[in-house]
């Protein structure tokens, strides 16, 4: 009986002696795994981060939103393609800028002459400062045109000059009035129509006006206040040097919008060789012209007076 008890006790002791060994093995495995983890964690190169572009840089690459403008008249003409904010510096492209409705103020004339870029003045006959403005432009080597008032559609509901040309006038009266205009504005080298969306569609009446201009050796620029104007066509048939307006610059009285139209005008000139823009002596227009014309000139646009673009 004594021997059996010793044998059982020995077995319990042997079994208990294995536990520290198992614990030591587990601890050793954990230590080895921990060493591998730390070696992997601290010796591996950090993952490459994808460079994020600043929001501002992304916005700068977006193309500028085009300015949508309404036409000065009912004319539906093809428009040039949208122009980048900073146009390419290309050395070709000839532009003539005509400022209509001149003759009311010497301040406007002085501001335009101070830009230092050729700008053609188109003076409405009968305006108080018309003669003075024409003389100032001539002294500076500038060019003067006659801005002939012609009947627009629905003229009874619109402000219209009393000395303007109406379809109801006789041929003799129309001829007399045009000749009279030339006597009030000195140094005139050509003419364009003021309004005239109805008058310029009438071939017989335009023939009378253009015959007078031809007799005086003047050119005619069709302002294209209607897509159905026959002014330029009749001028060519009559032998009067002529051209047509391409872009109205200041339909929207906003400096930024006018600058955008000037960029369109320059883009058209670069693409086709030349372009004619028409505007008015509004305050916002004067600001836009003063800021933009010298820049476009520095970029290669060749500014000329209107007479250089008639054929």
C-alpha positions in Angstrom: 0.0 0.0 0.0 2.8 2.4 0.8 4.5 1.8 -2.6 1.4 2.7 -4.5 0.9 6.0 -2.7 4.5 7.0 -3.6 4.0 6.1 -7.2 0.9 8.2 -7.5 2.6 11.1 -5.8 5.5 10.9 -8.1 3.2 11.1 -11.0 1.6 14.2 -9.7 4.9 15.8 -9.2 6.1 15.0 -12.7 2.9 16.3 -14.2 3.2 19.6 -12.2 6.8 20.0 -13.3 5.7 20.3 -17.0 3.6 23.5 -16.4 6.5 26.0 -16.0 8.1 24.6 -19.2 4.8 25.1 -21.2 4.5 28.6 -19.8 8.1 29.4 -20.8 7.5 28.1 -24.3 4.4 30.3 -24.7 6.3 33.3 -23.4 9.2 32.6 -25.8 6.8 32.4 -28.7 5.2 35.7 -27.8 8.5 37.4 -27.4 9.7 36.2 -30.8 6.4 37.3 -32.5 6.8 40.6 -30.8 10.3 41.0 -32.0 9.2 40.3 -35.6 6.4 42.8 -35.3 8.6 45.6 -34.0 11.2 44.8 -36.6 8.6 45.0 -39.4 7.0 48.1 -37.9 10.1 50.2 -37.5 12.4 49.1 -40.3 9.9 49.1 -43.2 9.8 52.4 -45.2 6.6 54.5 -44.7 3.9 54.1 -47.3 3.9 56.8 -50.0 1.2 59.4 -49.7 -0.6 60.5 -52.8 0.0 64.2 -53.2 -3.2 66.2 -53.0 -3.6 69.2 -55.2 -4.6 72.4 -53.4 -8.2 73.4 -54.0 -7.0 76.7 -55.3 -4.8 75.1 -57.9 -7.6 73.0 -59.2 -9.9 76.1 -59.5 -7.2 78.0 -61.4 -7.1 75.3 -64.1 -10.8 75.6 -64.8 -11.6 77.6 -67.9 -13.2 81.0 -67.3 -16.9 81.1 -67.7 -17.9 83.0 -70.8 -19.8 86.2 -70.5 -23.1 86.0 -72.2 -24.2 89.3 -73.7 -27.2 90.4 -75.6 -26.7 92.0 -79.0 -26.9 95.8 -79.3 -29.6 95.2 -81.9 -31.7 92.5 -83.4 -28.7 91.4 -85.6 -28.0 87.7 -85.4 -24.4 87.3 -86.3 -21.8 84.6 -85.8 -19.9 85.1 -82.6 -16.2 84.3 -82.2 -15.2 81.4 -80.0 -14.6 81.9 -76.3 -11.3 83.5 -75.6 -8.9 82.4 -72.7 -8.5 84.9 -69.9 -4.9 85.5 -71.0 -4.9 85.5 -74.8 -1.8 84.1 -76.6 0.7 86.7 -77.7 0.3 86.5 -81.5 1.8 89.3 -83.6 -0.9 89.4 -86.3 -4.5 90.7 -86.1 -5.7 94.2 -87.0 -8.5 95.9 -85.1 -10.5 99.1 -85.6 -12.5 100.5 -82.7 -15.3 103.0 -83.6 -16.8 105.0 -80.8 -20.4 106.1 -81.8 -22.5 108.9 -80.5 -19.6 111.3 -80.1 -20.1 115.0 -80.0 -21.8 115.6 -76.7 -18.8 116.1 -74.5 -15.1 117.1 -74.8 -14.3 115.1 -71.7 -15.1 111.9 -73.5 -13.0 112.9 -76.5 -10.0 113.8 -74.3 -10.2 110.5 -72.4 -10.2 108.5 -75.6 -7.4 110.5 -77.1 -5.3 110.0 -74.0 -5.3 106.2 -74.4 -2.6 106.5 -77.1 -4.3 103.9 -79.4 -6.0 104.7 -82.7 -9.8 105.1 -82.0 -12.2 106.4 -84.6 -14.8 109.0 -83.6 -18.2 108.8 -85.2 -20.1 112.0 -84.5 -23.9 112.5 -84.6 -24.6 115.6 -86.7 -26.3 118.3 -84.6 -24.6 117.5 -81.3 -23.5 120.6 -79.4 -19.7 119.7 -79.3 -19.6 117.9 -82.6 -17.4 120.4 -84.4 -15.1 120.8 -81.4 -14.6 117.0 -80.9 -13.9 116.6 -84.6 -11.2 119.4 -84.5 -9.6 117.8 -81.4 -9.4 114.4 -83.0 -8.0 115.9 -86.2 -5.3 117.8 -84.3 -4.1 114.5 -82.7 -4.0 112.8 -86.1 -7.2 111.0 -85.4 -10.1 110.0 -87.8 -13.6 111.4 -87.8 -16.8 109.7 -89.2 -20.3 110.9 -89.6 -22.8 108.9 -87.5 -26.0 109.2 -89.6 -29.3 108.8 -87.8 -31.5 106.4 -89.7 -35.0 105.2 -88.9 -35.1 102.1 -86.6 -38.0 99.7 -86.4 -40.7 101.2 -84.1 -38.9 104.6 -84.1 -42.1 106.3 -82.7 -41.5 104.6 -79.4 -37.7 105.3 -79.3 -35.7 108.5 -78.8 -34.7 109.5 -82.3 -33.0 112.6 -83.7 -35.3 115.1 -85.3 -32.9 115.6 -88.2 -32.7 111.8 -88.8 -33.5 110.0 -92.1 -37.0 108.5 -92.3 -38.3 106.3 -95.1 -41.3 108.7 -95.4 -39.0 111.5 -96.5 -38.7 112.2 -100.2 -35.5 111.3 -102.1 -34.7 114.9 -102.5 -35.0 115.6 -98.7 -32.8 112.6 -97.8 -30.1 113.9 -100.2 -30.4 117.4 -98.7 -30.1 116.2 -95.1 -27.1 114.0 -95.8 -25.3 116.9 -97.5 -26.3 119.1 -94.6 -24.7 116.7 -92.1 -21.4 117.0 -93.8 -21.5 120.8 -93.4 -21.8 120.5 -89.6 -19.0 118.1 -88.9 -15.5 118.9 -90.3 -12.8 116.4 -91.3 -15.2 113.6 -92.0 -13.7 110.7 -94.0 -16.5 108.2 -93.8 -19.9 107.4 -92.2 -21.8 104.7 -90.5 -25.5 104.3 -89.5 -26.9 105.3 -86.1 -29.8 102.9 -85.4 -31.3 102.3 -88.9 -32.7 98.8 -88.4 -35.5 99.7 -90.8 -33.8 102.2 -93.1 -30.8 100.1 -93.9 -33.1 97.3 -95.1 -34.5 99.6 -97.8 -32.3 99.4 -101.0 -33.6 102.5 -102.8 -33.2 104.8 -99.8 -29.7 103.5 -99.0 -28.8 104.0 -102.6 -29.5 107.8 -102.2 -27.4 108.0 -99.1 -24.5 106.1 -100.6 -24.6 108.2 -103.8 -24.0 111.3 -101.7 -21.1 109.7 -99.8 -19.6 108.5 -103.1 -19.7 112.0 -104.5 -17.8 113.3 -101.5 -15.2 110.5 -101.7 -16.3 108.9 -98.3 -16.5 105.3 -97.2 -19.4 103.6 -95.4 -19.3 101.1 -92.6 -22.5 99.1 -92.0 -23.2 99.0 -88.2 -25.4 95.9 -88.9 -28.2 96.8 -86.5 -30.3 94.3 -88.5 -29.2 91.1 -90.2 -31.2 92.1 -93.2 -29.2 95.3 -93.8 -28.3 95.9 -97.5 -26.0 98.8 -96.7 -22.6 97.1 -97.3 -24.0 95.3 -100.4 -25.3 98.5 -102.0 -22.1 100.3 -101.1 -20.0 97.7 -103.0 -22.4 97.9 -106.0 -22.1 101.7 -106.0 -18.4 101.7 -105.7 -18.2 103.1 -102.1 -15.4 101.6 -100.0 -17.2 99.6 -97.3 -16.9 97.2 -94.3 -19.2 95.8 -91.6 -19.2 95.8 -87.9 -18.1 92.5 -86.3 -18.6 93.0 -82.5 -20.7 95.4 -80.4 -18.5 96.0 -77.4 -20.7 97.6 -74.7 -24.2 96.1 -74.9 -23.8 95.4 -71.2 -22.7 98.3 -69.1 -20.1 96.5 -67.1 -16.4 96.9 -67.3 -15.7 93.2 -67.0 -18.2 92.4 -69.7 -16.8 95.0 -72.1 -13.3 93.7 -71.5 -14.5 90.3 -72.5 -16.0 91.7 -75.7 -12.7 93.4 -76.5 -11.0 90.0 -76.1 -13.5 88.5 -78.5 -12.8 91.2 -81.0 -9.0 90.6 -80.7 -9.6 86.8 -81.1 -11.6 87.4 -84.3 -8.8 89.6 -85.7 -6.2 87.0 -84.9 -8.3 84.3 -86.6 -9.5 86.2 -89.7 -6.9 89.0 -90.0 -9.0 92.0 -89.0 -12.1 93.0 -87.1 -14.2 96.1 -86.4 -15.7 96.8 -83.0 -18.3 99.5 -82.2 -19.0 101.0 -78.8 -20.2 104.2 -77.1 -18.7 106.8 -74.8 -20.2 105.5 -71.6 -18.2 105.7 -68.4 -17.8 102.0 -68.1 -16.7 101.7 -71.8 -14.1 104.4 -71.3 -12.7 102.6 -68.3 -12.6 99.2 -70.2 -10.9 100.8 -73.3 -8.3 102.6 -71.2 -7.4 99.4 -69.4 -7.5 96.9 -72.2 -6.4 98.6 -75.5 -2.8 99.2 -74.4 -2.6 95.6 -73.2 -3.9 94.2 -76.5 -1.5 96.4 -78.4 1.4 95.1 -76.3 0.3 91.5 -77.1 0.6 92.2 -80.8 -2.8 93.5 -81.9 -2.4 96.2 -84.6 -4.9 99.0 -84.0 -5.9 101.2 -87.0 -8.5 103.7 -87.9 -11.6 102.5 -89.6 -10.5 103.7 -93.1 -7.8 101.1 -93.1 -10.3 98.2 -93.1 -12.7 99.3 -95.9 -12.5 97.7 -99.3 
